């Protein structure tokens, strides 16, 4: 009886909930792994880091990192990213440096 009166359409979902993107949330979050950014706030041990123009919450492994320092994302869990102070050797190690 409900399908004849049209009331059944109010109980049935008319649109699809599936996303067109096949990317999973974990894969989307993993894009920051290995990237460098700037500490916007002091990380003691949690603070805000800016990477590729986006601000994310990050934690250190216990050490204090001052605002304005370059950091590298080294790990992530379900809730946050973990960063370390980026060293110059990581940033400047390039294969095209030649010595004669």
Residue, then its C-alpha position, 0 to 999 in steps of 0.5 A: x500500500x505504501x508504494x502505491x501512495x508514494x509514501x514509500x519514496x520518503x523512506x528510501x534514499x534517492x541518492x547514492x552515498x558512495x564517493x566518486x573518489x577511490x582514495x581512502x581517508x588514511x591515504x589522504x592523510x598519509x600525503x604529509x609523511x616525509x614532507x617538511x613544514x614550519x612550526x606555526x606555534x611552539x611544539x611542546x610537545x603539541x602544536x600547529x605546523x604548516x605544510x603546503x599551505x595547510x595547518x595541521x596539529x602535530x606532536x614531537x617525540x617529547x622535545x620542545x621545538x620553537x615556532x618558526x623552526x623547520x620540521x619534518x613529518x616522520x610518523x602518524x597515528x589515527x589522531x595526529x602527526x609526529x614531527x622532528x626538527x628538520x636538519x640541514x643535511x636532510x634538506x641539502x642532500x641532493x645527488x647533483x652535487x659534484x666535486x672535481 
